[in-house]
Amino acid sequence: MSAVNRGVVYKGPGNVAVESIAYPELALGNRKCDHGVILKVVTTNICGSDQHMVRGRTTAPSGLVLGHEITGLVIEAGRDVEFIKPGDLVSVPFNIACGRCRNCKEGRTGICLNVNPARPGAAYGYVDMGGWVGGQTEYVMVPYADFNLLKFPDADQAMEKIRDLTLLSDIFPTGFHGCVTAGVGPGSTVYIAGAGPVGLAAAVSAQLLGAACVIVGDMIEERLAQARSFGCETLDLTQEGDMADRIEAILGEREVDAFVDCVGFEAHACGCNHGKEAPATVLNSAMSLTRAGGQIGIPGLYVTEDPGAADDAAKQGALSMRFGLGWAKSHSFHTGQCPVMKYHRPLMQAILFGKVNIADAVNVQMITLDQAPRGYADFDGGAAKKFVIDPHGSVAA
């Protein structure tokens, strides 16, 4: 087995590079990781969450190997791995979870207590998430393999749908989780804030859950056109006008049943102020536009430290919200990382049995590992695409 490995490395604000990195070992620091596996990465995706780091909006250190959306082929397994074998093609939840702590046993794998010494919850290649090496690489180590990994039942069938299945590691479950926690069900009216990949995945998820009408709001026409391509209504948020008026023009009502925030802390104001950051604007819109007793799902990322924020409060993650309005309307707010394992198997089944075409909805575009820096730049420019890296040329053109 070759000891050569390359990965996408964060070099500082606005700068990523593909560099030679260490080949992974079945080890956690100085001790062996007998419950882990080494994967040959088949696909690994660029996530909007990665962009927050690359823009310099987090405390991510230079030299961090990026990537938390991983699908791969098992090539080596530790002695304690019983049910995952070399040759298995697997999806890797971006949450790293031990399977042993109280939260994992309750199914709350996004806030595992044993995989990050700094706080609950860990992820590959992400700031403050335990220091784990990311998976925008040729090879990567995955711990607690029996618990974490989703094995595809038939590798050949999976490769035929790999553009869809690669999205099981994060954005499809995350979008679905946003809708589930917002209470989306048959006949619901839903507003999705943001038409990036997670917003588009949430829109598809709302349809899968039986929503009657899905409205997607964004400031980039290319992304709105992508949402319309699979049956969503859209709002161009660069235009003037009260959002409730515009929703009423679509629904005949001024509020929606469910609201999903797929934007997060780098939100911008609407209308003529759309070039100005307003980190609480989506949360405040959610309370204004969601019916009394409705639910608000917040898969969009909010951080405890934002060194690039416009004011001192926002730099500490303190946002100016009309929380009294949400309280008065008896809203439920649902935050935090998606517990991917709660959803990835049923969503895999939906893909394999042709019930959803998630790759088409989010406009997957395959790129090589060497094209990753260009993919980051295009994504940051608002391209209506989900960039999926194929490190070894495994996916047929």
LUMSEKE-261820 format. One record per residue (C-alpha): x, y, z. Coordinates in pm, whole numbers, plus 32768, in hexadecimal, padded with zeros to 4 digits. Layout:
residues N
X:Y:Z
...
This chain:
residues 397
8000:8000:8000
808B:814F:7F9A
80D3:8246:80B2
8089:8370:7FCE
7F65:8452:8025
7EF1:85AC:7FB8
7DE6:8693:8040
7D46:87EB:8032
7DEC:88C8:8137
7D73:8A16:81C3
7E95:8B0A:81A7
7DEC:8C46:8225
7CC5:8D25:81C7
7C6B:8CF5:805B
7D7B:8BF4:801E
7D6B:8A78:7FFF
7E69:8995:7F58
7E8F:8826:7F01
7FC1:87A2:7FB8
806B:865F:801A
7FF8:85F7:8175
803C:84D2:825A
7FA9:8383:81FC
7EA8:8328:8307
7EF4:8230:841B
7E10:816A:84FF
7E73:8241:8624
7DEA:834C:870C
7F1A:8411:8770
8009:831C:8812
7F14:81FF:883A
7E8F:8107:873C
7D33:8132:86AD
7CC5:7FC9:8690
7B5B:8031:865A
7BB1:80FF:8524
7BD7:80CA:83AF
7C9C:816E:829A
7BD6:81D6:8168
7C3B:8212:8004
7B62:8343:7FC6
7A74:8314:7EA1
79C1:8463:7EBB
79DF:8589:7FA8
7914:86C6:7F93
7954:8839:7FC2
785E:88B9:80C6
77DB:8A17:8105
7853:89ED:8269
79B6:89CB:81E3
798F:8B1F:8141
7962:8BCA:8291
7AC1:8B58:82EC
7B59:8BA8:819B
7AC9:8D09:81A8
7B7A:8D3C:82F3
7A38:8D4E:83BA
7AA5:8C4F:84BE
7BD9:8C0C:8592
7C4A:8AF0:84AE
7DC7:8ACB:84B3
7E9A:8ACC:837A
7EF7:8969:831A
7DA4:88CF:8366
7D52:87B3:8275
7BEF:87F9:8204
7AC3:871E:81B9
79AF:8678:8281
78D4:85E1:816D
7972:8490:811D
7917:8355:805F
7A21:824C:803F
7A9B:80E9:8010
7B1E:8033:8143
7C84:7FC0:8105
7CF4:7F74:826A
7C35:7F26:83AA
7CA9:7F1D:8512
7C9C:7DD7:85D4
7B66:7E41:869B
7A95:7E91:8567
799F:7D72:8547
7896:7DCE:8446
7946:7EB0:834A
7A41:7E00:8265
7B47:7E65:8165
7A98:7E8C:8017
795E:7F25:80AD
78E6:806C:800F
786B:814F:8123
77DB:82A5:8173
787F:835F:8294
77A0:843E:836B
784D:858A:839D
7805:8569:8513
7912:849D:85C1
7868:83D3:86D2
78E2:82D0:87C8
779D:820C:87E9
77DA:81E2:895B
7788:832B:8A0A
7634:839B:8A88
75EF:8478:895D
764F:8371:885C
7570:8274:890A
7452:836E:88F1
7493:8396:877A
7527:84F2:87A2
7665:84A3:86E7
76A5:860E:868A
7704:8654:87F3
77CE:8521:8854
787B:8558:89A0
79BA:8492:8960
7A4D:8505:8813
7AA8:8670:8856
7B5E:86E0:8992
7AE5:8846:8966
796C:8819:894B
785D:871E:88E8
7862:86BA:877C
7971:8683:8679
799F:8683:8500
7AB1:863B:8407
7B80:8762:8390
7AC8:8873:844B
7B2B:8985:853C
7AF4:893F:86B0
7A65:87E9:8660
7B6B:870A:86FE
7C97:8734:8618
7C3C:860E:8535
7CE2:8600:83E0
7BEF:8655:82CA
7B85:8580:81A5
7BC1:8659:8072
7CE0:8569:8043
7D41:842B:7F91
7D3D:835E:80D3
7CA9:839E:822D
7C85:82ED:837C
7B29:82BF:8414
7B06:8258:8584
79F1:818B:8627
79B0:80F3:84D3
78A6:7FF3:8530
77D2:8103:85CC
780E:8222:84DB
7815:8190:837F
76EE:814C:8298
7743:802B:81B1
769D:8030:805E
75F4:7EDE:8022
7679:7EB6:7EC0
77B7:7F6D:7E5B
7776:7F5E:7CE5
7616:7FE6:7D0F
769D:80F3:7DF6
77A2:8164:7CF9
768F:8191:7BF9
75E9:8289:7CE7
7721:8311:7D8F
76D1:847B:7D32
7599:845C:7E08
7627:837B:7F19
7752:845E:7F57
765B:855C:7FE3
75FB:8472:8102
772C:84D8:81CB
769E:8631:8218
75C7:870F:8140
74A3:8628:80F3
7472:85BA:825F
74B3:8720:82D2
73A9:87AE:81EC
72BC:8697:824D
7303:86D2:83BF
72B3:8842:8392
7160:87E6:8304
7115:86DB:8406
7165:87C7:8525
7091:88D4:8480
6F6A:87E6:8487
6F44:87BD:830F
6E40:86BA:82B0
6D30:8672:81B0
6C88:87B5:8145
6D81:889D:81F1
6DE2:89EE:8167
6F58:8A21:8190
704F:8B3E:816D
71BB:8AE0:8132
72B2:8BFA:8172
73D9:8BCC:8088
73FE:8B16:7F3D
755C:8A91:7F6D
758B:8917:7F6A
74F8:88E2:80C6
73D1:89C7:8078
738E:8908:7F35
73AF:87BE:7FF3
72B6:8842:80F3
71C6:88A2:7FDD
71D6:8743:7F49
71AC:86B5:80A7
7075:8787:80E1
6FE2:86F9:7FA1
7041:8598:800B
6F8C:85D6:8155
6E51:863E:809C
6E57:87BB:80A9
6D47:8864:7FDF
6E19:8995:7F87
6F8E:89D9:7FB2
700A:8B3F:7F94
7180:8B7C:7F79
721D:8CD1:7FB3
7378:8D39:7F3E
7435:8E5F:7EA5
74D5:8DA7:7D7F
73F9:8D6D:7C4F
74BC:8C39:7BDD
746E:8B8D:7D26
7300:8BF5:7D1A
72E6:8B67:7BBA
7371:8A1F:7C3E
7260:8A1A:7D4A
7154:8A5C:7C44
71DB:893F:7B70
713E:8840:7C5C
6FFB:88F4:7CAE
7046:89F4:7DBD
6FBC:8B52:7DD1
70CB:8C59:7E02
7108:8DB2:7E91
7224:8E90:7E16
7290:8F37:7F59
734B:904E:7EA7
71FB:90DE:7E44
713C:91D6:7F18
6FF5:917D:7FBF
6F70:90EE:8102
6FB1:8F78:8111
6E5D:8F30:81A8
6DB8:8FE1:807F
6E83:8F10:7F8D
6E31:8DCC:8041
6CC2:8E2B:8042
6CD1:8E56:7EC8
6D3C:8CE7:7EAF
6C75:8C41:7FC6
6B51:8D29:8005
6BD2:8D3A:816B
6CE0:8E10:820B
6D86:8CFD:82D5
6E0B:8BA0:8297
6DE1:8A67:8366
6F54:8A1C:8374
7095:8AE5:8348
71F3:8A58:8308
7328:8B33:832D
7434:8AB4:823D
74FF:8BF6:8242
759A:8C21:839B
766F:8D34:842C
76EC:8DD2:82E8
758E:8E43:828B
7552:8F8B:81D5
7434:9082:81E8
7328:9080:80DB
72C7:917B:7FCF
739F:92AC:7F98
7479:924A:80C1
74C6:90EE:803C
763B:913C:802F
7647:9177:81A7
7679:9061:82A2
7560:9030:839C
75AB:8EEA:8456
745A:8ED3:850A
7380:8F2F:83E3
731B:8DCB:8386
72C5:8D74:84ED
71F2:8EAD:850E
7146:8E66:83C3
70FE:8D06:843C
7040:8D8B:8569
6F84:8E87:8495
6F21:8D98:8381
6ED5:8C56:843F
6D73:8C20:84BD
6D28:8C1F:862F
6D7C:8AC8:86B7
6E5F:8A7E:858E
6FBC:89EE:8596
7106:8A7C:851D
7221:8996:84B2
737C:8A33:84B7
747E:8958:8408
7531:8A97:839A
7679:8AC0:8455
76A1:8BB6:8574
77F1:8BD9:8623
786A:8C39:877B
7981:8D0D:86E7
7978:8DD2:85A0
7AB7:8EA0:857A
7A35:8F3C:8438
78EC:8FBC:84C7
788D:9129:849D
7851:916E:8610
78E5:90FA:875A
77AC:9042:87CB
7799:8F71:868E
790A:8F1E:86B1
78A5:8E5E:87EB
7775:8DBF:8744
7684:8EB0:87F3
7570:8F11:8700
7458:900E:871F
7319:8F40:8707
71AA:8F8C:8740
718E:8E5F:8820
705A:8EEE:88CA
6F9F:8EC7:8782
6FFB:8D58:876C
6F95:8D27:88D5
6E46:8DD7:889E
6DFE:8CF8:8770
6E60:8BB9:882E
6F67:8B5E:872E
704A:8A32:8753
71B6:8A68:86F0
7294:8944:8691
740B:897E:8672
7552:88C3:865A
75FC:87C5:857D
7529:86C6:84CA
754E:856A:8566
7593:84CC:8414
7564:8363:8486
73FA:83AD:84DC
73AD:83DC:836B
74B9:8351:8285
7434:81EE:825F
72CD:824B:8200
734E:835D:8119
7437:825C:8079
7308:8182:803A
724C:82A4:7F9F
736F:82D9:7EB0
73A2:816A:7E59
7230:8134:7E16
7215:826C:7D3F
7136:8339:7E24
7217:846C:7E1A
731A:84FB:7D2B
73E3:85CC:7E1E
7515:85F2:7D3B
7442:8697:7C2E
7398:877A:7D2A
74DF:8802:7DB7
758E:87F6:7C63
76B6:8718:7CB7
77F1:8764:7BEF
7912:8670:7C01
7A73:8700:7C17
7BCE:8673:7C52
7C97:86A8:7D8F
7D78:879D:7CD6
7C47:8867:7C6F
7BD8:8895:7DDA
7C68:89F6:7E05
7BA8:8A67:7CD1
7A70:89BC:7D58
7A91:8A7D:7E9D
7AAC:8BC4:7DDE
7981:8B77:7CFF
78AE:8B08:7E28
7904:8C49:7EE1
789B:8D0B:7DAD
773B:8C81:7DC8
7742:8B69:7CC7
7604:8A98:7CD4
76C8:8955:7CE9
7730:8855:7DED
789E:880B:7DAA
78F9:869E:7DE6
7A69:8641:7DDF
7ACD:84F6:7D40
7C32:84C7:7DC4
7C89:838B:7D02
7BB7:83AA:7BC4
7AD3:8296:7C47
798E:8329:7BC3
7940:82F5:7A55
791F:8438:798E
